[in-house]
Amino acid sequence: MPKFKIISAGDGKHTWKAVGTNPKTGRQMTIKGGQKGVKVGPKNRTSKTVKSFQARHGSPKTAKQWVNKRRWQGAAKMGSTVNIPSKFF
């Protein structure tokens, strides 16, 4: 599974970006996501908001959806590394 580092996007449009290597092409890849201004931290994440998020989005079909799901679960914090399954590339 490829490893991607989660860092702040810093572009004014997104909250986070994941930087890593695409396993199929071997090239550097950046995945951006998160709506600017929406907090996903532990203070703002309640069981009700997580349940609502999961109901709206279902199971992930892309690498971006996988990272976003992990962010909402609290498993992919800023500065951490996340393993993305190869089937998403």
C-alpha positions in Angstrom: 0.0 0.0 0.0 1.4 3.4 -0.9 2.0 5.9 1.9 0.8 9.5 1.6 1.6 12.3 4.0 -1.3 14.5 5.1 -0.4 18.2 5.2 -2.2 21.6 5.0 -3.1 22.5 1.5 -2.3 26.2 1.9 -4.0 27.2 -1.4 -7.1 28.9 0.1 -9.5 26.5 -1.4 -8.8 23.2 0.3 -8.1 22.1 3.9 -5.7 19.3 3.3 -3.5 17.6 0.7 -2.0 14.1 0.6 1.4 13.8 -1.1 2.9 10.5 -2.1 3.9 8.3 -5.1 1.4 6.8 -7.5 2.2 3.0 -7.5 1.1 2.5 -11.1 3.2 5.3 -12.7 5.9 5.9 -10.0 5.3 9.7 -10.2 4.8 12.1 -7.3 1.0 12.6 -6.8 -1.0 15.2 -4.8 -4.6 14.7 -3.7 -6.4 17.8 -2.4 -9.6 17.8 -0.4 -11.6 19.3 2.4 -13.7 22.4 2.2 -12.0 25.5 3.5 -13.6 26.6 6.8 -15.1 23.3 7.7 -13.5 21.8 10.8 -13.0 18.1 11.1 -10.9 18.1 14.3 -11.9 16.2 17.4 -13.7 19.2 18.9 -16.0 19.5 16.0 -16.4 15.8 15.2 -19.3 14.2 17.1 -20.8 10.8 16.6 -23.8 12.5 15.0 -21.7 14.4 12.4 -19.6 11.3 11.6 -22.7 9.2 11.1 -24.2 11.8 8.9 -21.0 12.0 6.8 -20.9 8.2 6.4 -24.5 8.2 5.3 -23.9 10.8 2.7 -20.8 9.3 1.2 -21.0 5.6 1.5 -17.9 3.4 0.8 -15.0 5.1 -0.9 -14.3 4.5 -4.6 -11.3 6.8 -5.1 -8.1 7.6 -3.2 -9.4 11.1 -2.3 -12.6 9.6 -0.8 -10.5 7.1 1.1 -8.4 9.8 2.7 -11.5 11.9 3.4 -13.1 9.0 5.2 -10.0 8.4 7.2 -9.9 12.1 8.2 -13.5 11.9 9.4 -12.7 8.8 11.4 -9.9 10.6 13.1 -7.2 8.2 11.7 -5.6 10.7 9.3 -4.5 13.8 11.2 -2.5 16.7 9.8 1.2 15.6 9.6 0.4 11.9 9.8 0.9 9.3 7.1 -1.9 7.2 5.7 -1.8 4.0 3.7 -4.1 4.1 0.6 -5.0 0.7 -0.8 -3.6 0.1 -4.3 -7.1 -0.6 -5.7 -7.9 3.2 -5.6 -5.2 4.0 -8.2 
